[in-house]
Amino acid sequence: MSRFVCSACGLSLAWLLPLAAIADEPAKPAADQSEVVKLFDGKSLDGWKQTNFAGGGEIKVEDGQLVIHQGESLSGVTWKDASKLPKDNFEISLQAMKLKGDDFFCGLTFPVRESHATFICGGWAGTVVGLSSINNQDASENETTSYQKFDANKWYKIRIRVAEGKVQCWIDNEQVVDVELKDKRISTRLESDASRPLGIATYQVTSAIKDVQLKRLK
């Protein structure tokens, strides 16, 4: 190490070098403090109840998966305790697989501030993707409507985010919904009201669900 000597006092200034090196280091980003909670333990329906849909299919936990069996129309599960759910600044994610049937294999209902919405994957005979409802228009007829083919026996990762004045949704790594909440009326369709505050539903489809997680965003 080179030695530096103060011309005024004759003292070595070598001890200042480590401090200078520290000062030159770029600031490190803070660790992610977001809280992640598993909502499905893969063993039981703990925290969930079968949604009160007329003619709903049987609900089972099999091989670490939540299996929603095909019913006459809607079938699904609903989270019991609304007090444990945030209304803003959060993400909910899960994996869903269509096992049987040709309509939506995942209708994920979730809080949006003081209301709720449902993200539909594969509705209206199997291809419609979108958010129900925006200004009383459902997933098949509003600005979030898109179309995608979903294969049977294939896992799809579904993620929704409510934060920064938006609702955003992804299927796998593709963002399919990005909607501003300002000046919009967000609601669920009447048929999906029983899924509130948080629910997973299918329509005449048998589906498997796993890895249901809630992340609170800082």
N, C-alpha and C positions, 0 to 999 in steps of 0.2 A: 504493500500500500504506500502510495506517495505521501509524504508528510507536508503539511501546510503550516506555516508559522506566522503568527500575527506580528507584523512589523512593529506595532506599538508596544506590545507586552512581552513578546518573545515566547509565547505559549503555543504548543502544538494544537492545531485545529482538526486533527484527523478524526476526532470523535464526532465531528459534525457530518461526516460522509454518510453514515447509515441513516441519519435523519433526512438528508437531502434525497437519498434513494427512495425512502418512504413517501416523501412529498411528491416525487415524480411518478409513483405508481398510479395507474388509473383506478378510479373508484369502482368497487365491485357491486353488482346489482344485489339488492336485498333478496333474501330467500323467499320463495313463494310461500306465503302464509295462508293460502286458501285452505279451508277446511273441507275434507272429502269424507262423506259418510256413505257406507254401504247400506242400501235399503232392502236388499234381498240377500239372505244368508246362504241360499242354495240348499237349505235343509228343511225349511218350514215356511209357513205363511205368516210368520211373526211380523206384526205391524200392518198386515194387509187383511182385507176381507173380500169375499166374493161380491162383486157388484150386483146390485138388485135389478138385473135386467130380466124381463119376462122371457122365459124360454132359454136362458143362458146356459152354455155348455159347462161341463164339469171342470174344476180347477184342481190340478195336481202338481206336486213337486216330485220330479223324477230325474235322477242322474244329475243333480245340481242345477236343474232347470225348472223354471215355472212354466208349466204347460197349460195353456188355455184351450180347452177343447171346443170344437165347433158347436154352436147352438143354432136355434131357429133364426136368430138375427144377431144381436149384440151379445158378447160374452166378455168377461174381464174381471179385474181386481181393482180395488180402491184402497188407498192409504187411509188408515183409521184416524190419525191424529193430526188435524190441520194446524194445531199450535206449534208443531215441530217443523213446519215448512216455511221458508222465506217467501216473500211476495215479490221481491226484486233482488237484483244482483246475485244471481245464482245460475248454475248449469245443472241439468239433469241428463244423464246418458244411460244407455242400455244397449244390449245386443238382442236382436229379434230375428227369428227364422220362421218362414212360412212352411208348414208341414202339409196342409191340406186345404183346398178351397181356392177361390179366385177373386176375393175382394180384399179389403184392407186387413193386413196381418199385424199392424200396430197403429192404434190410435192413442197417442200419448196426451192425456189431459193434464194441465199444469197451471199454477197460479200466474197471473199477470197483474201485479199490483192489487187492486181491489176487485179484479175480475178473474176469469179463467179463459183458456183457449185449448184447442185440441190440434195436435200435429198429426195429420193423416198420411200414412204411407201405403199406397196401393189401393186406394178407394175407387168406387165407381167402376167395378168389373176388373180391378187389378192394376191400374196404371197411374191414377191421379195422386199427386202429392201436393200438399198445401196446408194452410192454416184455417181452421174453422173457429170462429167466424170473424170477419172484419166488416164492420158496418152492415151487419146482418147478411152478408154474403158468405157462403161456405167455401170449403177448400176447392170446389170445382169451378168457382166463378169469380174469384177475387184476384188481386194483384200477385198473390203468392202461388197461383196455380201453375203446376208443371206436370210433366209426364215421365214416368220411368218404368221400365220392365223389371219385375222382381222375380228371381228364380226361386223355385222351391228348394228346400234343404240347403239353403245358403244363409250364413249369418250376415246381417247388416248392422253396422254400428250407427245408432241414432243418437243425436245430441241436440239439445235445445239450450238456448242461452237467453235470459232476460236480464238486460243490463244496459246502461247508458241510453235509456229511452228507446230501446229496440227489442224486438223479438227476432232471434236468428236461429236457424235450424240447419243441421248438416246430416247427410246420409253418407256414411263412410267419411271420406275426406272432402266431399263436395258440398259446398254451401248451396242450399236450395231455397232458403227463406231469409230475407233481410228487410224487415218492415219497421218503419218508424211508428211509434205509438201516438205521437202528437196528433190531436184532432181526429182520432180514430176510436170507434166503439168496438171493443174486444169482448167476445162472448163465446159461449159454447152453444151448439145446437141443442134443442130440447132433449133429444135422445141421449146426449152425452152428459147431461146434468148430473146423473148418478155417479159419474166418474170423478167429480170434484171432491176434494181439492187436488188430488193427484191420482190418476188412474191409467191403466193400460187395458185397452179393449181391442176386440177383433169383430169382424162382421162375417158370419158364416164361414169362418176360417179357423183351423187349428194352428196355433203358433207356439213356439218355444221362446222363452225370455230368460236372459241371464245378465249378470254384471250391471245391476241397476244401482246407480250411484248419484248422489247429490253433492255438488260442490258449491259452497258459499264463497262468493267472490269478495275480496277486500277492496 
